[in-house]
Amino acid sequence: MLRDDTGIIYDRELAPGFRLLADEMPGATGVAVGLWFPVGSALERDGERGLSHFVEHMVFKGAGDRDAAELSRAIDRVGGYLNAFTEREAVCLHCLVPARHAELAVDILMDMAYRPRLSSAEFEREKDVIVNEILAAEDDLEEAAQDEFFAMAYDGHPAARRIAGEAGDIREAAFSALTGFHDERFARGPVTLTVAGAVDAEALAERVLAALPPARRAAGGLAEPWDPGKPPFVRGRRMVKAEGSQVYLFTGLPIEPTIPEDDFWRLSVASMAYGESMSSRLFMRLREERGLCYGISSAFSLTKYAGLWGVSSSTTPAQLGRFSDAYLSEARSLHRDGLSETEVDEARSRLRGMLELASEDPEFRMKRMARQSMYDGGAETVDETMARLDGGVVDPGSVNRIVKERLDPDSESVLLYGRIGARAAKTGAAAFGAELDEARGAGGGGHG
């Protein structure tokens, strides 16, 4: 068990491959509960494309003794909410309720995971819902551009796929494939249950054990997860046409998943100073001082399989030349000269303050524990993270060292997506060395 700032992180393996992490927050009014499965589009075999997301949809069609309407009403009537999401490496079913209804949340989530009412009729109806979701995402240029970037950066690996799959995958999916996938990857797969809020962890553990099917509690009840291996990062510089009025920029640099914990926080501070706030360098200089975009941001993410540092923004075709020059100037300046002492100190202070405020939120703490444990099996406490930020580990010298080592813009992948006319294509080629990919264009482009 690990000490946290408000108590103890309760850590217990309830069954083979079934881990419970509970963060007791006696002063909280609510409880957040999440079931986390290591499945997702990056962890699907060729014949399983889109099934992680499809299962996420189907478990809301009824579970245990409750039909679809009663699942929602049971949580709505106590003032809570029930939701789920699918990522490239995880599916999460989660719930937030007033603390006195924690057992209700556990019962419902366990039913959804282990006793869903899967029917072929609902499966066929839901195909249309998911196809509409996929087509709507294709119409959202920012989301479509992000998917296109992953397809370029991780080409040849399942991580390159869209989270929801392709419309054709969904239309052709068989009900038997979905039930088999659920049985192997959800019902018999590894799972992490994270709980944060005003709970009694021991009592909740017994409630979970009672809801866990006997076959899943048995020593042979765990199915081995499929491991596609870490995706190789493919450096590319492309332009893709799509209908719209703007050109979207996505850049990315790979960060190996095995970086030391201290370097994670140094990169987090660097990203915070460079592009994660309204006072950040990119936002102030490209938007506020020059008016070259509406929004621009940097981001840094790290998972068990892959890490990525990148920048995203959009601009008009007419401004693309000036925007590209300004962005490259800032990217090269960051790599060459690093961040000032003031920038590092303010970014560290902002990150610390955000963590302080968020740590009062049970849902934040529930998700934080899960992401830490799914990354490396650990669960660093809030106090330990604060000590890193306060203890001299994240100083200007160490931050700038990692910036110099890892953030060379000449090595990044670049995607320009959207209204790529002749002038924009010429700019993209001159500024980034990007090639126009006619085969992947969605039409349009105009004369930008």
RODO-2510 file (C-alpha; in nm, 4 decimals, decimal comma):
residues 448
     n   res          X          Y          Z
     1     m     0,0000     0,0000     0,0000
     2     l     0,1216     0,3519    -0,0825
     3     r     0,0811     0,6642     0,1259
     4     d    -0,1150     0,9430    -0,0404
     5     d    -0,1692     1,3019     0,0685
     6     t    -0,5093     1,2207     0,2177
     7     g    -0,4692     0,8580     0,3215
     8     i    -0,3739     0,5300     0,1607
     9     i    -0,3787     0,3994    -0,1942
    10     y    -0,5252     0,0549    -0,1412
    11     d    -0,3676    -0,1913    -0,3859
    12     r    -0,4964    -0,5476    -0,4042
    13     e    -0,5132    -0,8223    -0,6636
    14     l    -0,8638    -0,9616    -0,6228
    15     a    -0,8198    -1,2369    -0,8817
    16     p    -0,5565    -1,3302    -1,1396
    17     g    -0,5181    -1,0208    -1,3592
    18     f    -0,7850    -0,8247    -1,1674
    19     r    -0,6317    -0,5356    -0,9736
    20     l    -0,8114    -0,2928    -0,7430
    21     l    -0,6634     0,0493    -0,6655
    22     a    -0,8636     0,2608    -0,4199
    23     d    -0,7812     0,6132    -0,3086
    24     e    -0,9783     0,6896     0,0063
    25     m    -1,0797     1,0577     0,0248
    26     p    -1,2822     1,0913     0,3481
    27     g    -1,3744     1,4541     0,2847
    28     a    -1,5133     1,3979    -0,0649
    29     t    -1,8853     1,4009    -0,1380
    30     g    -1,8618     1,1695    -0,4372
    31     v    -1,7020     0,8490    -0,5588
    32     a    -1,5554     0,7848    -0,9031
    33     v    -1,5264     0,4255    -1,0228
    34     g    -1,3586     0,3040    -1,3399
    35     l    -1,3026    -0,0347    -1,5025
    36     w    -0,9994    -0,0215    -1,7340
    37     f    -0,9316    -0,2879    -1,9948
    38     p    -0,6043    -0,2998    -2,1944
    39     v    -0,7765    -0,3154    -2,5304
    40     g    -0,8210    -0,0583    -2,8060
    41     s    -0,7518     0,0004    -3,1729
    42     a    -0,3728    -0,0371    -3,1290
    43     l    -0,4216    -0,3743    -2,9585
    44     e    -0,6599    -0,5368    -3,2077
    45     r    -0,5698    -0,8158    -3,4486
    46     d    -0,6455    -0,7691    -3,8187
    47     g    -0,9842    -0,9405    -3,7915
    48     e    -1,0830    -0,7391    -3,4835
    49     r    -1,0668    -0,3835    -3,6165
    50     g    -1,3197    -0,1624    -3,4409
    51     l    -1,4389    -0,4299    -3,1961
    52     s    -1,3005    -0,2610    -2,8815
    53     h    -1,5128     0,0459    -2,9523
    54     f    -1,8085    -0,1712    -3,0620
    55     v    -1,8055    -0,3577    -2,7287
    56     e    -1,8001    -0,0230    -2,5471
    57     h    -2,1252     0,0666    -2,7253
    58     m    -2,2910    -0,2702    -2,6719
    59     v    -2,2484    -0,2940    -2,2949
    60     f    -2,4901    -0,0003    -2,2613
    61     k    -2,7691    -0,2073    -2,4210
    62     g    -2,8464    -0,3761    -2,0928
    63     a    -2,6595    -0,5745    -1,8305
    64     g    -2,7532    -0,8118    -1,5507
    65     d    -3,1134    -0,7502    -1,4435
    66     r    -3,1315    -0,4064    -1,6058
    67     d    -3,2237    -0,3181    -1,9613
    68     a    -3,0672    -0,0197    -2,1383
    69     a    -3,3158     0,2311    -1,9966
    70     e    -3,2807     0,1057    -1,6408
    71     l    -2,9011     0,1187    -1,6582
    72     s    -2,9176     0,4893    -1,7279
    73     r    -3,2069     0,5588    -1,4899
    74     a    -3,0380     0,3815    -1,1997
    75     i    -2,7505     0,6299    -1,2140
    76     d    -2,9524     0,9341    -1,3233
    77     r    -3,1939     0,9057    -1,0324
    78     v    -2,9136     0,9414    -0,7770
    79     g    -2,7600     1,2409    -0,9564
    80     g    -2,4581     1,0610    -1,0990
    81     y    -2,3446     0,9866    -1,4518
    82     l    -2,2368     0,6769    -1,6385
    83     n    -2,0074     0,6869    -1,9394
    84     a    -1,7308     0,5084    -2,1301
    85     f    -1,4577     0,5782    -2,3832
    86     t    -1,2232     0,3889    -2,6116
    87     e    -0,8643     0,4879    -2,6826
    88     r    -0,5873     0,3236    -2,8782
    89     e    -0,4690     0,1265    -2,5748
    90     a    -0,7616     0,1251    -2,3321
    91     v    -1,1353     0,0955    -2,2901
    92     c    -1,2783     0,2503    -1,9747
    93     l    -1,6274     0,2119    -1,8262
    94     h    -1,6696     0,4723    -1,5547
    95     c    -1,9211     0,6236    -1,3180
    96     l    -1,9407     0,9171    -1,0757
    97     v    -2,1999     0,9065    -0,7968
    98     p    -2,2630     1,0540    -0,4522
    99     a    -2,0518     0,8604    -0,2031
   100     r    -2,3410     0,6722    -0,0455
   101     h    -2,4135     0,5086    -0,3839
   102     a    -2,0655     0,3680    -0,4439
   103     e    -2,1878     0,0087    -0,4291
   104     l    -2,4517     0,0828    -0,6926
   105     a    -2,1818     0,2156    -0,9255
   106     v    -1,9687    -0,0955    -0,8711
   107     d    -2,2636    -0,3303    -0,9289
   108     i    -2,3624    -0,1620    -1,2548
   109     l    -2,0092    -0,1459    -1,3975
   110     m    -1,9403    -0,5087    -1,3064
   111     d    -2,2656    -0,6154    -1,4725
   112     m    -2,1760    -0,4199    -1,7862
   113     a    -1,8330    -0,5812    -1,8026
   114     y    -1,9253    -0,9392    -1,7119
   115     r    -2,3001    -0,9777    -1,7724
   116     p    -2,3905    -0,7596    -2,0724
   117     r    -2,7053    -0,8390    -2,2678
   118     l    -2,5463    -0,8903    -2,6072
   119     s    -2,8002    -0,9601    -2,8817
   120     s    -2,7617    -0,9959    -3,2574
   121     a    -3,0588    -0,7630    -3,3199
   122     e    -2,9043    -0,4824    -3,1128
   123     f    -2,5693    -0,5535    -3,2751
   124     e    -2,7081    -0,4968    -3,6239
   125     r    -2,8886    -0,1781    -3,5188
   126     e    -2,5768    -0,0417    -3,3495
   127     k    -2,3769    -0,0839    -3,6690
   128     d    -2,5625     0,2141    -3,8172
   129     v    -2,4960     0,4227    -3,5054
   130     i    -2,1219     0,3547    -3,5178
   131     v    -2,0982     0,4092    -3,8932
   132     n    -2,2650     0,7486    -3,8407
   133     e    -2,0111     0,8239    -3,5669
   134     i    -1,7241     0,7338    -3,8004
   135     l    -1,8608     0,9457    -4,0853
   136     a    -1,9187     1,2402    -3,8508
   137     a    -1,5546     1,2157    -3,7397
   138     e    -1,4448     1,2226    -4,1038
   139     d    -1,6355     1,5494    -4,1451
   140     d    -1,4486     1,7013    -3,8492
   141     l    -1,1273     1,8175    -4,0150
   142     e    -0,9290     1,8423    -3,6923
   143     e    -1,0187     1,4884    -3,5872
   144     a    -0,9659     1,3552    -3,9388
   145     a    -0,6250     1,5246    -3,9523
   146     q    -0,5234     1,3673    -3,6233
   147     d    -0,6250     1,0226    -3,7506
   148     e    -0,4273     1,0882    -4,0692
   149     f    -0,1215     1,1806    -3,8645
   150     f    -0,1364     0,8543    -3,6671
   151     a    -0,1792     0,6625    -3,9936
   152     m     0,1399     0,8244    -4,1226
   153     a     0,3458     0,8055    -3,8035
   154     y     0,2670     0,4420    -3,7181
   155     d     0,2177     0,3049    -4,0677
   156     g     0,2106    -0,0752    -4,0720
   157     h     0,1187    -0,1130    -3,7018
   158     p    -0,2309    -0,1376    -3,5460
   159     a    -0,1614     0,1973    -3,3737
   160     a    -0,2106     0,3581    -3,7154
   161     r    -0,5792     0,2641    -3,7191
   162     r    -0,8760     0,4799    -3,6299
   163     i    -1,0122     0,4071    -3,2851
   164     a    -1,3637     0,3276    -3,4081
   165     g    -1,2438     0,1354    -3,7141
   166     e    -1,3475     0,2011    -4,0710
   167     a    -1,7093     0,2047    -4,1849
   168     g    -1,6435    -0,1049    -4,3934
   169     d    -1,5027    -0,2923    -4,0921
   170     i    -1,8178    -0,2204    -3,8944
   171     r    -2,0630    -0,3089    -4,1712
   172     e    -1,8892    -0,6440    -4,2279
   173     a    -1,8436    -0,7380    -3,8597
   174     a    -2,0065    -1,0614    -3,7435
   175     f    -2,1926    -1,0923    -3,4150
   176     s    -1,9900    -1,4025    -3,3266
   177     a    -1,6700    -1,1986    -3,3660
   178     l    -1,7978    -0,9398    -3,1194
   179     t    -1,9066    -1,1949    -2,8570
   180     g    -1,5792    -1,3842    -2,8928
   181     f    -1,3811    -1,0615    -2,8577
   182     h    -1,5788    -0,9629    -2,5480
   183     d    -1,5274    -1,3041    -2,3909
   184     e    -1,1514    -1,3097    -2,4509
   185     r    -1,0525    -0,9478    -2,4018
   186     f    -1,3109    -0,8201    -2,1516
   187     a    -1,4707    -1,1066    -1,9566
   188     r    -1,1467    -1,3097    -1,9314
   189     g    -0,8909    -1,0368    -1,9903
   190     p    -0,6840    -0,8371    -1,7415
   191     v    -0,8523    -0,5369    -1,5831
   192     t    -0,7751    -0,2574    -1,3395
   193     l    -1,0551    -0,1221    -1,1208
   194     t    -0,9792     0,2233    -0,9814
   195     v    -1,1890     0,3976    -0,7183
   196     a    -1,1425     0,7392    -0,5603
   197     g    -1,3643     0,9171    -0,3106
   198     a    -1,5269     0,8665     0,0271
   199     v    -1,5157     0,4864     0,0318
   200     d    -1,4162     0,2023     0,2588
   201     a    -1,1692     0,0188     0,0346
   202     e    -1,1901    -0,3159     0,2152
   203     a    -1,5707    -0,3226     0,2076
   204     l    -1,5711    -0,2221    -0,1585
   205     a    -1,3217    -0,4982    -0,2406
   206     e    -1,5597    -0,7567    -0,0966
   207     r    -1,8444    -0,6121    -0,3011
   208     v    -1,6367    -0,6427    -0,6172
   209     l    -1,5380    -0,9998    -0,5367
   210     a    -1,9034    -1,0922    -0,4879
   211     a    -1,9866    -0,9476    -0,8304
   212     l    -1,6981    -1,1193    -1,0086
   213     p    -1,8051    -1,4408    -1,1888
   214     p    -1,6596    -1,7507    -1,0201
   215     a    -1,4891    -1,8589    -1,3443
   216     r    -1,3036    -1,5263    -1,3557
   217     r    -1,1860    -1,5674    -0,9966
   218     a    -1,0347    -1,9061    -1,0726
   219     a    -0,6624    -1,9491    -1,1358
   220     g    -0,7201    -2,0428    -1,4990
   221     g    -0,9793    -1,7763    -1,5666
   222     l    -0,7433    -1,5176    -1,7159
   223     a    -0,6857    -1,5036    -2,0917
   224     e    -0,3445    -1,3793    -2,2016
   225     p    -0,3593    -1,0382    -2,3718
   226     w    -0,2441    -1,0070    -2,7303
   227     d     0,0672    -0,7923    -2,7643
   228     p     0,1366    -0,6323    -3,1049
   229     g     0,4694    -0,4909    -2,9873
   230     k     0,5735    -0,1288    -2,9730
   231     p     0,4977     0,0631    -3,2931
   232     p     0,7999     0,1925    -3,4844
   233     f     0,7747     0,5663    -3,5511
   234     v     0,7800     0,6385    -3,9244
   235     r     0,9116     0,9844    -4,0013
   236     g     0,7066     1,1452    -4,2750
   237     r     0,6186     1,4858    -4,4131
   238     r     0,2979     1,4905    -4,6105
   239     m     0,0193     1,7143    -4,7333
   240     v    -0,3316     1,5730    -4,7735
   241     k    -0,6218     1,7553    -4,9351
   242     a    -0,9613     1,7653    -4,7665
   243     e    -1,2720     1,9785    -4,8001
   244     g    -1,2605     2,2809    -4,5728
   245     s    -1,1406     2,6379    -4,5395
   246     q    -0,8218     2,5908    -4,3359
   247     v    -0,4959     2,4000    -4,3306
   248     y    -0,4337     2,1915    -4,0188
   249     l    -0,0811     2,1329    -3,8918
   250     f     0,0175     1,8291    -3,6851
   251     t     0,3778     1,7597    -3,5848
   252     g     0,5233     1,4769    -3,3811
   253     l     0,8437     1,3484    -3,2297
   254     p     0,8648     0,9987    -3,0782
   255     i     0,9427     0,9594    -2,7079
   256     e     1,0370     0,6090    -2,6008
   257     p     0,8030     0,4716    -2,3333
   258     t     1,0896     0,3752    -2,1027
   259     i     1,2051     0,7277    -2,0126
   260     p     1,2833     0,7901    -1,6436
   261     e     1,0025     0,9333    -1,4311
   262     d     1,1925     1,2587    -1,3763
   263     d     1,2255     1,3085    -1,7522
   264     f     0,8501     1,2670    -1,7887
   265     w     0,7941     1,5674    -1,5642
   266     r     1,0708     1,7666    -1,7340
   267     l     0,9031     1,7132    -2,0706
   268     s     0,5676     1,8001    -1,9159
   269     v     0,7077     2,1313    -1,7923
   270     a     0,8685     2,1991    -2,1305
   271     s     0,5369     2,1416    -2,3077
   272     m     0,3536     2,3560    -2,0539
   273     a     0,5900     2,6485    -2,1170
   274     y     0,6011     2,6025    -2,4929
   275     g     0,2361     2,5577    -2,5850
   276     e    -0,0062     2,4405    -2,3154
   277     s    -0,1439     2,7694    -2,1860
   278     m    -0,2525     3,1160    -2,2941
   279     s     0,0771     3,2531    -2,1625
   280     s     0,2842     2,9917    -2,3450
   281     r     0,5437     3,0841    -2,6022
   282     l     0,3553     2,9512    -2,9082
   283     f     0,0203     3,1015    -2,8126
   284     m     0,1604     3,4438    -2,7317
   285     r     0,3850     3,4746    -3,0357
   286     l     0,1830     3,3118    -3,3143
   287     r    -0,1675     3,4079    -3,2081
   288     e    -0,1486     3,7122    -2,9838
   289     e     0,1438     3,8965    -3,1430
   290     r     0,0936     3,7989    -3,5088
   291     g    -0,2656     3,6808    -3,5462
   292     l    -0,1627     3,3777    -3,7530
   293     c    -0,4061     3,1268    -3,5976
   294     y    -0,6995     3,0978    -3,3606
   295     g    -0,5417     2,8334    -3,1411
   296     i    -0,2103     2,6517    -3,1182
   297     s    -0,0886     2,4058    -2,8587
   298     s     0,1778     2,1537    -2,7788
   299     a     0,1104     1,8199    -2,6144
   300     f     0,3102     1,5383    -2,4621
   301     s     0,1701     1,1902    -2,4018
   302     l     0,3212     0,8642    -2,2848
   303     t     0,1723     0,5149    -2,2743
   304     k     0,3031     0,1615    -2,2308
   305     y     0,3576     0,1266    -2,6055
   306     a     0,4448     0,4716    -2,7384
   307     g     0,5241     0,8301    -2,6479
   308     l     0,4675     1,1412    -2,8568
   309     w     0,5526     1,5106    -2,8395
   310     g     0,3793     1,7342    -3,0896
   311     v     0,2150     2,0610    -3,1885
   312     s    -0,1244     2,1156    -3,3479
   313     s    -0,2825     2,4239    -3,5013
   314     s    -0,4641     2,5517    -3,8075
   315     t    -0,4412     2,8584    -4,0273
   316     t    -0,5792     2,9925    -4,3523
   317     p    -0,4113     2,8974    -4,6809
   318     a    -0,3231     3,2636    -4,7356
   319     q    -0,1393     3,2793    -4,4007
   320     l     0,0274     2,9390    -4,4285
   321     g     0,3617     3,0813    -4,5456
   322     r     0,3935     3,3297    -4,2600
   323     f     0,2561     3,0773    -4,0118
   324     s     0,5091     2,8111    -4,1190
   325     d     0,8005     3,0530    -4,0927
   326     a     0,6895     3,1648    -3,7462
   327     y     0,6332     2,8100    -3,6208
   328     l     0,9699     2,6865    -3,7473
   329     s     1,1432     2,9875    -3,5955
   330     e     0,9940     2,9071    -3,2547
   331     a     1,0626     2,5328    -3,2829
   332     r     1,4255     2,5911    -3,3759
   333     s     1,4689     2,8544    -3,1080
   334     l     1,3333     2,6166    -2,8435
   335     h     1,5716     2,3416    -2,9509
   336     r     1,8725     2,5708    -2,9878
   337     d     1,8316     2,8051    -2,6908
   338     g     1,5898     2,6236    -2,4600
   339     l     1,3548     2,7895    -2,2132
   340     s     1,4374     3,0750    -1,9807
   341     e     1,4536     3,0278    -1,6058
   342     t     1,1337     3,2304    -1,5706
   343     e     0,9505     3,0147    -1,8260
   344     v     1,0517     2,6932    -1,6489
   345     d     0,9653     2,8280    -1,3027
   346     e     0,6242     2,9536    -1,4142
   347     a     0,5431     2,6322    -1,6017
   348     r     0,6413     2,4196    -1,3029
   349     s     0,4317     2,6396    -1,0748
   350     r     0,1342     2,6156    -1,3104
   351     l     0,1640     2,2369    -1,3347
   352     r     0,1862     2,2099    -0,9569
   353     g    -0,1158     2,4335    -0,9067
   354     m    -0,3218     2,2415    -1,1610
   355     l    -0,2355     1,9176    -0,9842
   356     e    -0,3329     2,0666    -0,6480
   357     l    -0,6721     2,1785    -0,7751
   358     a    -0,7435     1,8596    -0,9679
   359     s    -0,6445     1,6399    -0,6745
   360     e    -0,9672     1,7427    -0,4998
   361     d    -1,1637     1,5784    -0,7827
   362     p    -1,2333     1,2046    -0,7317
   363     e    -1,2652     1,1446    -1,1050
   364     f    -0,9239     1,2970    -1,1733
   365     r    -0,7636     1,0808    -0,9057
   366     m    -0,9421     0,7703    -1,0296
   367     k    -0,8141     0,8231    -1,3849
   368     r    -0,4664     0,9242    -1,2690
   369     m    -0,4193     0,5991    -1,0780
   370     a    -0,5376     0,3953    -1,3742
   371     r    -0,3090     0,5602    -1,6281
   372     q    -0,0087     0,5244    -1,4011
   373     s    -0,0737     0,1582    -1,3298
   374     m    -0,1446     0,0709    -1,6943
   375     y     0,1789     0,2427    -1,7963
   376     d     0,4286     0,0797    -1,5618
   377     g     0,2330    -0,0887    -1,2823
   378     g     0,3007     0,1947    -1,0390
   379     a     0,0766     0,4454    -0,8693
   380     e     0,2774     0,7487    -0,7628
   381     t     0,1003     0,9510    -0,4986
   382     v     0,0180     1,3186    -0,5312
   383     d     0,2655     1,3923    -0,2512
   384     e     0,5434     1,2155    -0,4401
   385     t     0,4730     1,4096    -0,7572
   386     m     0,4696     1,7367    -0,5632
   387     a     0,8059     1,6440    -0,4136
   388     r     0,9500     1,5984    -0,7631
   389     l     0,8237     1,9388    -0,8704
   390     d     0,9473     2,1054    -0,5509
   391     g     1,2701     1,9161    -0,4968
   392     g     1,4951     2,0538    -0,7686
   393     v     1,4479     1,7654    -1,0133
   394     v     1,2652     1,9899    -1,2610
   395     d     1,5107     2,2784    -1,2958
   396     p     1,5988     2,4898    -1,6037
   397     g     1,9196     2,2979    -1,6687
   398     s     1,7565     1,9531    -1,6683
   399     v     1,4562     2,0720    -1,8698
   400     n     1,6752     2,2314    -2,1356
   401     r     1,8978     1,9250    -2,1491
   402     i     1,6031     1,7070    -2,2425
   403     v     1,4762     1,9707    -2,4877
   404     k     1,8143     1,9664    -2,6605
   405     e     1,8313     1,5867    -2,6638
   406     r     1,4781     1,5105    -2,7818
   407     l     1,3025     1,8040    -2,9480
   408     d     1,4882     1,8658    -3,2727
   409     p     1,2296     1,9995    -3,5230
   410     d     1,4376     1,8708    -3,8128
   411     s     1,3508     1,5177    -3,6972
   412     e     0,9773     1,5628    -3,6498
   413     s     0,7000     1,4244    -3,8653
   414     v     0,4729     1,6878    -4,0182
   415     l     0,1238     1,6660    -4,1650
   416     l    -0,0558     1,9513    -4,3429
   417     y    -0,4219     1,8598    -4,3923
   418     g    -0,7115     2,0474    -4,5448
   419     r    -0,7335     2,3150    -4,8114
   420     i    -0,4126     2,2425    -4,9992
   421     g    -0,4176     2,4360    -5,3234
   422     a    -0,1220     2,5101    -5,5492
   423     r     0,0159     2,7938    -5,3368
   424     a    -0,0267     2,6028    -5,0093
   425     a     0,1383     2,2952    -5,1607
   426     k     0,4346     2,5049    -5,2707
   427     t     0,4627     2,6521    -4,9202
   428     g     0,4431     2,3109    -4,7522
   429     a     0,7152     2,1736    -4,9766
   430     a     0,9438     2,4728    -4,9222
   431     a     0,8930     2,5066    -4,5450
   432     f     0,8734     2,1427    -4,4383
   433     g     0,9845     1,9334    -4,7335
   434     a     0,6329     1,7858    -4,7357
   435     e     0,5023     1,5939    -5,0351
   436     l     0,1437     1,6094    -5,1565
   437     d    -0,0209     1,2710    -5,1093
   438     e    -0,2809     1,2647    -5,3854
   439     a    -0,3826     0,9067    -5,3063
   440     r    -0,5134     1,0006    -4,9581
   441     g    -0,6841     1,3258    -5,0478
   442     a    -1,0533     1,3692    -4,9755
   443     g    -1,1132     1,6188    -5,2532
   444     g    -1,1321     1,9949    -5,2489
   445     g    -0,8319     2,2110    -5,1960
   446     g    -0,9173     2,5169    -5,4036
   447     h    -0,6504     2,7715    -5,4901
   448     g    -0,5121     2,8438    -5,1396
***
